Amino acid sequence: MPYVRIEMLEGRSDEQKARLAQAITNAMVEHASAKPDSVFVVIEDVKKNNWAIGGTLMSQRK
């Protein structure tokens, strides 16, 4: 039962997330011999004020 967790900045549509989940599931089936119904994909949207790179919040970057 593969469990794939993705954390990324918010802003993608439900359609984009659905395509991503399908692509990840397909990759697990192809490369890890997983069964599609056993692949769990969790996508967590993170607000820009909760994500920092190099000590700077994404919400403060230009």
mmCIF file as Biopython writes it, N, C-alpha, C and O atoms, coordinates in Angstrom:
data_model
#
loop_
_atom_site.group_PDB
_atom_site.id
_atom_site.type_symbol
_atom_site.label_atom_id
_atom_site.label_alt_id
_atom_site.label_comp_id
_atom_site.label_asym_id
_atom_site.label_entity_id
_atom_site.label_seq_id
_atom_site.pdbx_PDB_ins_code
_atom_site.Cartn_x
_atom_site.Cartn_y
_atom_site.Cartn_z
_atom_site.occupancy
_atom_site.B_iso_or_equiv
_atom_site.auth_seq_id
_atom_site.auth_asym_id
_atom_site.pdbx_PDB_model_num
ATOM 1   N N  . MET A ? 1  ? 0.850  -1.177 0.000   1.0 0.0 1  A 1 
ATOM 2   C CA . MET A ? 1  ? 0.000  0.000  0.000   1.0 0.0 1  A 1 
ATOM 3   C C  . MET A ? 1  ? 0.897  1.243  0.000   1.0 0.0 1  A 1 
ATOM 4   O O  . MET A ? 1  ? 1.208  1.778  1.064   1.0 0.0 1  A 1 
ATOM 5   N N  . PRO A ? 2  ? 1.312  1.701  -1.171  1.0 0.0 2  A 1 
ATOM 6   C CA . PRO A ? 2  ? 2.119  2.918  -1.246  1.0 0.0 2  A 1 
ATOM 7   C C  . PRO A ? 2  ? 1.315  4.149  -0.817  1.0 0.0 2  A 1 
ATOM 8   O O  . PRO A ? 2  ? 0.137  4.294  -1.142  1.0 0.0 2  A 1 
ATOM 9   N N  . TYR A ? 3  ? 1.983  5.014  -0.087  1.0 0.0 3  A 1 
ATOM 10  C CA . TYR A ? 3  ? 1.398  6.272  0.375   1.0 0.0 3  A 1 
ATOM 11  C C  . TYR A ? 3  ? 2.338  7.376  -0.086  1.0 0.0 3  A 1 
ATOM 12  O O  . TYR A ? 3  ? 3.491  7.436  0.341   1.0 0.0 3  A 1 
ATOM 13  N N  . VAL A ? 4  ? 1.847  8.243  -0.952  1.0 0.0 4  A 1 
ATOM 14  C CA . VAL A ? 4  ? 2.661  9.328  -1.497  1.0 0.0 4  A 1 
ATOM 15  C C  . VAL A ? 4  ? 2.080  10.639 -1.003  1.0 0.0 4  A 1 
ATOM 16  O O  . VAL A ? 4  ? 0.907  10.933 -1.231  1.0 0.0 4  A 1 
ATOM 17  N N  . ARG A ? 5  ? 2.903  11.425 -0.329  1.0 0.0 5  A 1 
ATOM 18  C CA . ARG A ? 5  ? 2.445  12.714 0.211   1.0 0.0 5  A 1 
ATOM 19  C C  . ARG A ? 5  ? 3.175  13.830 -0.522  1.0 0.0 5  A 1 
ATOM 20  O O  . ARG A ? 5  ? 4.400  13.816 -0.640  1.0 0.0 5  A 1 
ATOM 21  N N  . ILE A ? 6  ? 2.410  14.788 -1.008  1.0 0.0 6  A 1 
ATOM 22  C CA . ILE A ? 6  ? 2.960  15.918 -1.739  1.0 0.0 6  A 1 
ATOM 23  C C  . ILE A ? 6  ? 2.563  17.189 -1.014  1.0 0.0 6  A 1 
ATOM 24  O O  . ILE A ? 6  ? 1.383  17.431 -0.760  1.0 0.0 6  A 1 
ATOM 25  N N  . GLU A ? 7  ? 3.554  17.995 -0.685  1.0 0.0 7  A 1 
ATOM 26  C CA . GLU A ? 7  ? 3.288  19.312 -0.115  1.0 0.0 7  A 1 
ATOM 27  C C  . GLU A ? 7  ? 3.787  20.324 -1.141  1.0 0.0 7  A 1 
ATOM 28  O O  . GLU A ? 7  ? 4.938  20.268 -1.571  1.0 0.0 7  A 1 
ATOM 29  N N  . MET A ? 8  ? 2.914  21.245 -1.526  1.0 0.0 8  A 1 
ATOM 30  C CA . MET A ? 8  ? 3.297  22.246 -2.508  1.0 0.0 8  A 1 
ATOM 31  C C  . MET A ? 8  ? 2.512  23.527 -2.248  1.0 0.0 8  A 1 
ATOM 32  O O  . MET A ? 8  ? 1.484  23.528 -1.572  1.0 0.0 8  A 1 
ATOM 33  N N  . LEU A ? 9  ? 3.026  24.603 -2.802  1.0 0.0 9  A 1 
ATOM 34  C CA . LEU A ? 9  ? 2.343  25.881 -2.632  1.0 0.0 9  A 1 
ATOM 35  C C  . LEU A ? 9  ? 0.956  25.819 -3.248  1.0 0.0 9  A 1 
ATOM 36  O O  . LEU A ? 9  ? 0.752  25.220 -4.304  1.0 0.0 9  A 1 
ATOM 37  N N  . GLU A ? 10 ? 0.017  26.443 -2.573  1.0 0.0 10 A 1 
ATOM 38  C CA . GLU A ? 10 ? -1.362 26.471 -3.067  1.0 0.0 10 A 1 
ATOM 39  C C  . GLU A ? 10 ? -1.435 27.210 -4.397  1.0 0.0 10 A 1 
ATOM 40  O O  . GLU A ? 10 ? -0.538 27.971 -4.758  1.0 0.0 10 A 1 
ATOM 41  N N  . GLY A ? 11 ? -2.523 26.966 -5.110  1.0 0.0 11 A 1 
ATOM 42  C CA . GLY A ? 11 ? -2.750 27.711 -6.336  1.0 0.0 11 A 1 
ATOM 43  C C  . GLY A ? 11 ? -3.059 26.837 -7.541  1.0 0.0 11 A 1 
ATOM 44  O O  . GLY A ? 11 ? -3.420 27.354 -8.598  1.0 0.0 11 A 1 
ATOM 45  N N  . ARG A ? 12 ? -2.925 25.524 -7.403  1.0 0.0 12 A 1 
ATOM 46  C CA . ARG A ? 12 ? -3.244 24.651 -8.522  1.0 0.0 12 A 1 
ATOM 47  C C  . ARG A ? 12 ? -4.713 24.265 -8.469  1.0 0.0 12 A 1 
ATOM 48  O O  . ARG A ? 12 ? -5.304 24.157 -7.395  1.0 0.0 12 A 1 
ATOM 49  N N  . SER A ? 13 ? -5.285 24.060 -9.631  1.0 0.0 13 A 1 
ATOM 50  C CA . SER A ? 13 ? -6.705 23.714 -9.716  1.0 0.0 13 A 1 
ATOM 51  C C  . SER A ? 13 ? -6.927 22.248 -9.333  1.0 0.0 13 A 1 
ATOM 52  O O  . SER A ? 13 ? -5.987 21.454 -9.279  1.0 0.0 13 A 1 
ATOM 53  N N  . ASP A ? 14 ? -8.176 21.915 -9.071  1.0 0.0 14 A 1 
ATOM 54  C CA . ASP A ? 14 ? -8.522 20.525 -8.797  1.0 0.0 14 A 1 
ATOM 55  C C  . ASP A ? 14 ? -8.176 19.640 -9.992  1.0 0.0 14 A 1 
ATOM 56  O O  . ASP A ? 14 ? -7.744 18.500 -9.821  1.0 0.0 14 A 1 
ATOM 57  N N  . GLU A ? 15 ? -8.364 20.159 -11.182 1.0 0.0 15 A 1 
ATOM 58  C CA . GLU A ? 15 ? -8.032 19.399 -12.393 1.0 0.0 15 A 1 
ATOM 59  C C  . GLU A ? 15 ? -6.532 19.087 -12.452 1.0 0.0 15 A 1 
ATOM 60  O O  . GLU A ? 15 ? -6.142 17.969 -12.788 1.0 0.0 15 A 1 
ATOM 61  N N  . GLN A ? 16 ? -5.705 20.065 -12.130 1.0 0.0 16 A 1 
ATOM 62  C CA . GLN A ? 16 ? -4.254 19.839 -12.116 1.0 0.0 16 A 1 
ATOM 63  C C  . GLN A ? 16 ? -3.874 18.801 -11.072 1.0 0.0 16 A 1 
ATOM 64  O O  . GLN A ? 16 ? -3.037 17.934 -11.323 1.0 0.0 16 A 1 
ATOM 65  N N  . LYS A ? 17 ? -4.490 18.892 -9.901  1.0 0.0 17 A 1 
ATOM 66  C CA . LYS A ? 17 ? -4.190 17.936 -8.835  1.0 0.0 17 A 1 
ATOM 67  C C  . LYS A ? 17 ? -4.640 16.530 -9.220  1.0 0.0 17 A 1 
ATOM 68  O O  . LYS A ? 17 ? -3.956 15.553 -8.917  1.0 0.0 17 A 1 
ATOM 69  N N  . ALA A ? 18 ? -5.784 16.425 -9.883  1.0 0.0 18 A 1 
ATOM 70  C CA . ALA A ? 18 ? -6.277 15.114 -10.323 1.0 0.0 18 A 1 
ATOM 71  C C  . ALA A ? 18 ? -5.321 14.492 -11.338 1.0 0.0 18 A 1 
ATOM 72  O O  . ALA A ? 18 ? -5.037 13.296 -11.278 1.0 0.0 18 A 1 
ATOM 73  N N  . ARG A ? 19 ? -4.824 15.309 -12.272 1.0 0.0 19 A 1 
ATOM 74  C CA . ARG A ? 19 ? -3.862 14.796 -13.264 1.0 0.0 19 A 1 
ATOM 75  C C  . ARG A ? 19 ? -2.571 14.365 -12.587 1.0 0.0 19 A 1 
ATOM 76  O O  . ARG A ? 19 ? -1.987 13.346 -12.954 1.0 0.0 19 A 1 
ATOM 77  N N  . LEU A ? 20 ? -2.124 15.128 -11.607 1.0 0.0 20 A 1 
ATOM 78  C CA . LEU A ? 20 ? -0.913 14.784 -10.866 1.0 0.0 20 A 1 
ATOM 79  C C  . LEU A ? 20 ? -1.099 13.470 -10.112 1.0 0.0 20 A 1 
ATOM 80  O O  . LEU A ? 20 ? -0.228 12.601 -10.158 1.0 0.0 20 A 1 
ATOM 81  N N  . ALA A ? 21 ? -2.221 13.321 -9.423  1.0 0.0 21 A 1 
ATOM 82  C CA . ALA A ? 21 ? -2.495 12.090 -8.681  1.0 0.0 21 A 1 
ATOM 83  C C  . ALA A ? 21 ? -2.537 10.889 -9.620  1.0 0.0 21 A 1 
ATOM 84  O O  . ALA A ? 21 ? -2.040 9.817  -9.275  1.0 0.0 21 A 1 
ATOM 85  N N  . GLN A ? 22 ? -3.124 11.057 -10.802 1.0 0.0 22 A 1 
ATOM 86  C CA . GLN A ? 22 ? -3.187 9.964  -11.770 1.0 0.0 22 A 1 
ATOM 87  C C  . GLN A ? 22 ? -1.800 9.612  -12.289 1.0 0.0 22 A 1 
ATOM 88  O O  . GLN A ? 22 ? -1.467 8.436  -12.427 1.0 0.0 22 A 1 
ATOM 89  N N  . ALA A ? 23 ? -0.993 10.627 -12.577 1.0 0.0 23 A 1 
ATOM 90  C CA . ALA A ? 23 ? 0.363  10.381 -13.078 1.0 0.0 23 A 1 
ATOM 91  C C  . ALA A ? 23 ? 1.220  9.665  -12.031 1.0 0.0 23 A 1 
ATOM 92  O O  . ALA A ? 23 ? 1.996  8.770  -12.366 1.0 0.0 23 A 1 
ATOM 93  N N  . ILE A ? 24 ? 1.080  10.057 -10.784 1.0 0.0 24 A 1 
ATOM 94  C CA . ILE A ? 24 ? 1.845  9.410  -9.709  1.0 0.0 24 A 1 
ATOM 95  C C  . ILE A ? 24 ? 1.386  7.972  -9.540  1.0 0.0 24 A 1 
ATOM 96  O O  . ILE A ? 24 ? 2.207  7.070  -9.376  1.0 0.0 24 A 1 
ATOM 97  N N  . THR A ? 25 ? 0.082  7.757  -9.578  1.0 0.0 25 A 1 
ATOM 98  C CA . THR A ? 25 ? -0.445 6.395  -9.479  1.0 0.0 25 A 1 
ATOM 99  C C  . THR A ? 25 ? 0.079  5.544  -10.631 1.0 0.0 25 A 1 
ATOM 100 O O  . THR A ? 25 ? 0.512  4.411  -10.420 1.0 0.0 25 A 1 
ATOM 101 N N  . ASN A ? 26 ? 0.042  6.082  -11.844 1.0 0.0 26 A 1 
ATOM 102 C CA . ASN A ? 26 ? 0.544  5.348  -13.006 1.0 0.0 26 A 1 
ATOM 103 C C  . ASN A ? 26 ? 2.021  5.002  -12.844 1.0 0.0 26 A 1 
ATOM 104 O O  . ASN A ? 26 ? 2.442  3.900  -13.197 1.0 0.0 26 A 1 
ATOM 105 N N  . ALA A ? 27 ? 2.802  5.928  -12.316 1.0 0.0 27 A 1 
ATOM 106 C CA . ALA A ? 27 ? 4.233  5.687  -12.118 1.0 0.0 27 A 1 
ATOM 107 C C  . ALA A ? 27 ? 4.461  4.587  -11.078 1.0 0.0 27 A 1 
ATOM 108 O O  . ALA A ? 27 ? 5.352  3.754  -11.244 1.0 0.0 27 A 1 
ATOM 109 N N  . MET A ? 28 ? 3.667  4.580  -10.018 1.0 0.0 28 A 1 
ATOM 110 C CA . MET A ? 28 ? 3.804  3.535  -9.003  1.0 0.0 28 A 1 
ATOM 111 C C  . MET A ? 28 ? 3.445  2.170  -9.572  1.0 0.0 28 A 1 
ATOM 112 O O  . MET A ? 28 ? 4.078  1.168  -9.240  1.0 0.0 28 A 1 
ATOM 113 N N  . VAL A ? 29 ? 2.437  2.130  -10.422 1.0 0.0 29 A 1 
ATOM 114 C CA . VAL A ? 29 ? 2.041  0.872  -11.064 1.0 0.0 29 A 1 
ATOM 115 C C  . VAL A ? 29 ? 3.157  0.397  -11.988 1.0 0.0 29 A 1 
ATOM 116 O O  . VAL A ? 29 ? 3.543  -0.771 -11.949 1.0 0.0 29 A 1 
ATOM 117 N N  . GLU A ? 30 ? 3.673  1.298  -12.817 1.0 0.0 30 A 1 
ATOM 118 C CA . GLU A ? 30 ? 4.695  0.935  -13.803 1.0 0.0 30 A 1 
ATOM 119 C C  . GLU A ? 30 ? 6.040  0.590  -13.179 1.0 0.0 30 A 1 
ATOM 120 O O  . GLU A ? 30 ? 6.679  -0.383 -13.581 1.0 0.0 30 A 1 
ATOM 121 N N  . HIS A ? 31 ? 6.473  1.373  -12.209 1.0 0.0 31 A 1 
ATOM 122 C CA . HIS A ? 31 ? 7.838  1.241  -11.704 1.0 0.0 31 A 1 
ATOM 123 C C  . HIS A ? 31 ? 7.960  0.504  -10.368 1.0 0.0 31 A 1 
ATOM 124 O O  . HIS A ? 31 ? 9.053  0.089  -9.986  1.0 0.0 31 A 1 
ATOM 125 N N  . ALA A ? 32 ? 6.843  0.343  -9.662  1.0 0.0 32 A 1 
ATOM 126 C CA . ALA A ? 32 ? 6.919  -0.290 -8.345  1.0 0.0 32 A 1 
ATOM 127 C C  . ALA A ? 32 ? 5.965  -1.486 -8.214  1.0 0.0 32 A 1 
ATOM 128 O O  . ALA A ? 32 ? 5.772  -2.022 -7.123  1.0 0.0 32 A 1 
ATOM 129 N N  . SER A ? 33 ? 5.380  -1.888 -9.329  1.0 0.0 33 A 1 
ATOM 130 C CA . SER A ? 33 ? 4.468  -3.045 -9.349  1.0 0.0 33 A 1 
ATOM 131 C C  . SER A ? 33 ? 3.308  -2.902 -8.365  1.0 0.0 33 A 1 
ATOM 132 O O  . SER A ? 33 ? 2.818  -3.894 -7.825  1.0 0.0 33 A 1 
ATOM 133 N N  . ALA A ? 34 ? 2.877  -1.670 -8.137  1.0 0.0 34 A 1 
ATOM 134 C CA . ALA A ? 34 ? 1.743  -1.424 -7.240  1.0 0.0 34 A 1 
ATOM 135 C C  . ALA A ? 34 ? 0.441  -1.616 -8.007  1.0 0.0 34 A 1 
ATOM 136 O O  . ALA A ? 34 ? 0.394  -1.464 -9.228  1.0 0.0 34 A 1 
ATOM 137 N N  . LYS A ? 35 ? -0.607 -1.948 -7.276  1.0 0.0 35 A 1 
ATOM 138 C CA . LYS A ? 35 ? -1.937 -2.014 -7.871  1.0 0.0 35 A 1 
ATOM 139 C C  . LYS A ? 35 ? -2.575 -0.634 -7.721  1.0 0.0 35 A 1 
ATOM 140 O O  . LYS A ? 35 ? -2.472 -0.015 -6.663  1.0 0.0 35 A 1 
ATOM 141 N N  . PRO A ? 36 ? -3.232 -0.151 -8.774  1.0 0.0 36 A 1 
ATOM 142 C CA . PRO A ? 36 ? -3.787 1.216  -8.715  1.0 0.0 36 A 1 
ATOM 143 C C  . PRO A ? 36 ? -4.655 1.480  -7.488  1.0 0.0 36 A 1 
ATOM 144 O O  . PRO A ? 36 ? -4.581 2.556  -6.894  1.0 0.0 36 A 1 
ATOM 145 N N  . ASP A ? 37 ? -5.468 0.511  -7.111  1.0 0.0 37 A 1 
ATOM 146 C CA . ASP A ? 37 ? -6.368 0.714  -5.964  1.0 0.0 37 A 1 
ATOM 147 C C  . ASP A ? 37 ? -5.644 0.742  -4.625  1.0 0.0 37 A 1 
ATOM 148 O O  . ASP A ? 37 ? -6.250 1.053  -3.599  1.0 0.0 37 A 1 
ATOM 149 N N  . SER A ? 38 ? -4.353 0.418  -4.626  1.0 0.0 38 A 1 
ATOM 150 C CA . SER A ? 38 ? -3.618 0.417  -3.366  1.0 0.0 38 A 1 
ATOM 151 C C  . SER A ? 38 ? -2.752 1.662  -3.190  1.0 0.0 38 A 1 
ATOM 152 O O  . SER A ? 38 ? -2.104 1.834  -2.157  1.0 0.0 38 A 1 
ATOM 153 N N  . VAL A ? 39 ? -2.744 2.528  -4.202  1.0 0.0 39 A 1 
ATOM 154 C CA . VAL A ? 39 ? -1.884 3.727  -4.162  1.0 0.0 39 A 1 
ATOM 155 C C  . VAL A ? 39 ? -2.673 4.894  -3.567  1.0 0.0 39 A 1 
ATOM 156 O O  . VAL A ? 39 ? -3.705 5.300  -4.103  1.0 0.0 39 A 1 
ATOM 157 N N  . PHE A ? 40 ? -2.173 5.421  -2.459  1.0 0.0 40 A 1 
ATOM 158 C CA . PHE A ? 40 ? -2.768 6.594  -1.818  1.0 0.0 40 A 1 
ATOM 159 C C  . PHE A ? 40 ? -1.913 7.814  -2.159  1.0 0.0 40 A 1 
ATOM 160 O O  . PHE A ? 40 ? -0.698 7.797  -1.958  1.0 0.0 40 A 1 
ATOM 161 N N  . VAL A ? 41 ? -2.539 8.862  -2.668  1.0 0.0 41 A 1 
ATOM 162 C CA . VAL A ? 41 ? -1.838 10.110 -2.967  1.0 0.0 41 A 1 
ATOM 163 C C  . VAL A ? 41 ? -2.523 11.206 -2.167  1.0 0.0 41 A 1 
ATOM 164 O O  . VAL A ? 41 ? -3.725 11.432 -2.304  1.0 0.0 41 A 1 
ATOM 165 N N  . VAL A ? 42 ? -1.746 11.884 -1.331  1.0 0.0 42 A 1 
ATOM 166 C CA . VAL A ? 42 ? -2.276 12.977 -0.515  1.0 0.0 42 A 1 
ATOM 167 C C  . VAL A ? 42 ? -1.574 14.262 -0.944  1.0 0.0 42 A 1 
ATOM 168 O O  . VAL A ? 42 ? -0.346 14.344 -0.929  1.0 0.0 42 A 1 
ATOM 169 N N  . ILE A ? 43 ? -2.351 15.243 -1.318  1.0 0.0 43 A 1 
ATOM 170 C CA . ILE A ? 43 ? -1.806 16.533 -1.740  1.0 0.0 43 A 1 
ATOM 171 C C  . ILE A ? 43 ? -2.197 17.574 -0.703  1.0 0.0 43 A 1 
ATOM 172 O O  . ILE A ? 43 ? -3.376 17.770 -0.408  1.0 0.0 43 A 1 
ATOM 173 N N  . GLU A ? 44 ? -1.192 18.230 -0.164  1.0 0.0 44 A 1 
ATOM 174 C CA . GLU A ? 44 ? -1.449 19.276 0.829   1.0 0.0 44 A 1 
ATOM 175 C C  . GLU A ? 44 ? -1.011 20.617 0.268   1.0 0.0 44 A 1 
ATOM 176 O O  . GLU A ? 44 ? 0.155  20.812 -0.075  1.0 0.0 44 A 1 
ATOM 177 N N  . ASP A ? 45 ? -1.959 21.536 0.181   1.0 0.0 45 A 1 
ATOM 178 C CA . ASP A ? 45 ? -1.659 22.897 -0.253  1.0 0.0 45 A 1 
ATOM 179 C C  . ASP A ? 45 ? -1.104 23.680 0.929   1.0 0.0 45 A 1 
ATOM 180 O O  . ASP A ? 45 ? -1.675 23.668 2.020   1.0 0.0 45 A 1 
ATOM 181 N N  . VAL A ? 46 ? 0.002  24.354 0.704   1.0 0.0 46 A 1 
ATOM 182 C CA . VAL A ? 46 ? 0.640  25.151 1.749   1.0 0.0 46 A 1 
ATOM 183 C C  . VAL A ? 46 ? 0.559  26.619 1.351   1.0 0.0 46 A 1 
ATOM 184 O O  . VAL A ? 46 ? 0.912  26.985 0.230   1.0 0.0 46 A 1 
ATOM 185 N N  . LYS A ? 47 ? 0.099  27.447 2.260   1.0 0.0 47 A 1 
ATOM 186 C CA . LYS A ? 47 ? 0.018  28.882 1.996   1.0 0.0 47 A 1 
ATOM 187 C C  . LYS A ? 47 ? 1.423  29.468 1.918   1.0 0.0 47 A 1 
ATOM 188 O O  . LYS A ? 47 ? 2.347  28.995 2.580   1.0 0.0 47 A 1 
ATOM 189 N N  . LYS A ? 48 ? 1.565  30.497 1.105   1.0 0.0 48 A 1 
ATOM 190 C CA . LYS A ? 48 ? 2.886  31.107 0.903   1.0 0.0 48 A 1 
ATOM 191 C C  . LYS A ? 48 ? 3.485  31.660 2.191   1.0 0.0 48 A 1 
ATOM 192 O O  . LYS A ? 48 ? 4.707  31.744 2.319   1.0 0.0 48 A 1 
ATOM 193 N N  . ASN A ? 49 ? 2.634  32.039 3.148   1.0 0.0 49 A 1 
ATOM 194 C CA . ASN A ? 49 ? 3.176  32.568 4.400   1.0 0.0 49 A 1 
ATOM 195 C C  . ASN A ? 49 ? 3.591  31.449 5.365   1.0 0.0 49 A 1 
ATOM 196 O O  . ASN A ? 49 ? 4.037  31.726 6.479   1.0 0.0 49 A 1 
ATOM 197 N N  . ASN A ? 50 ? 3.448  30.200 4.945   1.0 0.0 50 A 1 
ATOM 198 C CA . ASN A ? 50 ? 3.875  29.055 5.743   1.0 0.0 50 A 1 
ATOM 199 C C  . ASN A ? 50 ? 5.024  28.291 5.086   1.0 0.0 50 A 1 
ATOM 200 O O  . ASN A ? 50 ? 5.346  27.180 5.507   1.0 0.0 50 A 1 
ATOM 201 N N  . TRP A ? 51 ? 5.636  28.868 4.071   1.0 0.0 51 A 1 
ATOM 202 C CA . TRP A ? 51 ? 6.706  28.196 3.329   1.0 0.0 51 A 1 
ATOM 203 C C  . TRP A ? 51 ? 7.840  29.198 3.140   1.0 0.0 51 A 1 
ATOM 204 O O  . TRP A ? 51 ? 7.619  30.312 2.665   1.0 0.0 51 A 1 
ATOM 205 N N  . ALA A ? 52 ? 9.044  28.800 3.510   1.0 0.0 52 A 1 
ATOM 206 C CA . ALA A ? 52 ? 10.187 29.698 3.369   1.0 0.0 52 A 1 
ATOM 207 C C  . ALA A ? 52 ? 11.307 28.998 2.603   1.0 0.0 52 A 1 
ATOM 208 O O  . ALA A ? 52 ? 11.491 27.785 2.703   1.0 0.0 52 A 1 
ATOM 209 N N  . ILE A ? 53 ? 12.037 29.785 1.847   1.0 0.0 53 A 1 
ATOM 210 C CA . ILE A ? 53 ? 13.241 29.320 1.157   1.0 0.0 53 A 1 
ATOM 211 C C  . ILE A ? 53 ? 14.348 30.298 1.509   1.0 0.0 53 A 1 
ATOM 212 O O  . ILE A ? 53 ? 14.188 31.509 1.357   1.0 0.0 53 A 1 
ATOM 213 N N  . GLY A ? 54 ? 15.453 29.779 1.974   1.0 0.0 54 A 1 
ATOM 214 C CA . GLY A ? 54 ? 16.578 30.641 2.331   1.0 0.0 54 A 1 
ATOM 215 C C  . GLY A ? 54 ? 16.254 31.621 3.423   1.0 0.0 54 A 1 
ATOM 216 O O  . GLY A ? 54 ? 16.838 32.704 3.480   1.0 0.0 54 A 1 
ATOM 217 N N  . GLY A ? 55 ? 15.333 31.264 4.292   1.0 0.0 55 A 1 
ATOM 218 C CA . GLY A ? 55 ? 14.976 32.133 5.411   1.0 0.0 55 A 1 
ATOM 219 C C  . GLY A ? 55 ? 13.946 33.209 5.067   1.0 0.0 55 A 1 
ATOM 220 O O  . GLY A ? 55 ? 13.610 34.039 5.912   1.0 0.0 55 A 1 
ATOM 221 N N  . THR A ? 56 ? 13.452 33.196 3.847   1.0 0.0 56 A 1 
ATOM 222 C CA . THR A ? 56 ? 12.474 34.208 3.431   1.0 0.0 56 A 1 
ATOM 223 C C  . THR A ? 56 ? 11.149 33.517 3.107   1.0 0.0 56 A 1 
ATOM 224 O O  . THR A ? 56 ? 11.108 32.561 2.332   1.0 0.0 56 A 1 
ATOM 225 N N  . LEU A ? 57 ? 10.074 34.011 3.705   1.0 0.0 57 A 1 
ATOM 226 C CA . LEU A ? 57 ? 8.763  33.471 3.389   1.0 0.0 57 A 1 
ATOM 227 C C  . LEU A ? 57 ? 8.438  33.698 1.924   1.0 0.0 57 A 1 
ATOM 228 O O  . LEU A ? 57 ? 8.770  34.740 1.358   1.0 0.0 57 A 1 
ATOM 229 N N  . MET A ? 58 ? 7.798  32.734 1.326   1.0 0.0 58 A 1 
ATOM 230 C CA . MET A ? 58 ? 7.405  32.866 -0.083  1.0 0.0 58 A 1 
ATOM 231 C C  . MET A ? 58 ? 6.486  34.075 -0.281  1.0 0.0 58 A 1 
ATOM 232 O O  . MET A ? 58 ? 6.508  34.707 -1.337  1.0 0.0 58 A 1 
ATOM 233 N N  . SER A ? 59 ? 5.684  34.391 0.728   1.0 0.0 59 A 1 
ATOM 234 C CA . SER A ? 59 ? 4.781  35.535 0.627   1.0 0.0 59 A 1 
ATOM 235 C C  . SER A ? 59 ? 5.541  36.858 0.607   1.0 0.0 59 A 1 
ATOM 236 O O  . SER A ? 59 ? 4.974  37.879 0.219   1.0 0.0 59 A 1 
ATOM 237 N N  . GLN A ? 60 ? 6.820  36.865 1.021   1.0 0.0 60 A 1 
ATOM 238 C CA . GLN A ? 60 ? 7.608  38.087 1.038   1.0 0.0 60 A 1 
ATOM 239 C C  . GLN A ? 60 ? 8.580  38.177 -0.138  1.0 0.0 60 A 1 
ATOM 240 O O  . GLN A ? 60 ? 9.262  39.186 -0.315  1.0 0.0 60 A 1 
ATOM 241 N N  . ARG A ? 61 ? 8.634  37.127 -0.925  1.0 0.0 61 A 1 
ATOM 242 C CA . ARG A ? 61 ? 9.549  37.132 -2.091  1.0 0.0 61 A 1 
ATOM 243 C C  . ARG A ? 61 ? 8.890  37.857 -3.251  1.0 0.0 61 A 1 
ATOM 244 O O  . ARG A ? 61 ? 7.668  37.871 -3.393  1.0 0.0 61 A 1 
ATOM 245 N N  . LYS A ? 62 ? 9.727  38.452 -4.067  1.0 0.0 62 A 1 
ATOM 246 C CA . LYS A ? 62 ? 9.206  39.174 -5.235  1.0 0.0 62 A 1 
ATOM 247 C C  . LYS A ? 62 ? 9.198  38.284 -6.434  1.0 0.0 62 A 1 
ATOM 248 O O  . LYS A ? 62 ? 8.794  38.710 -7.516  1.0 0.0 62 A 1 
#
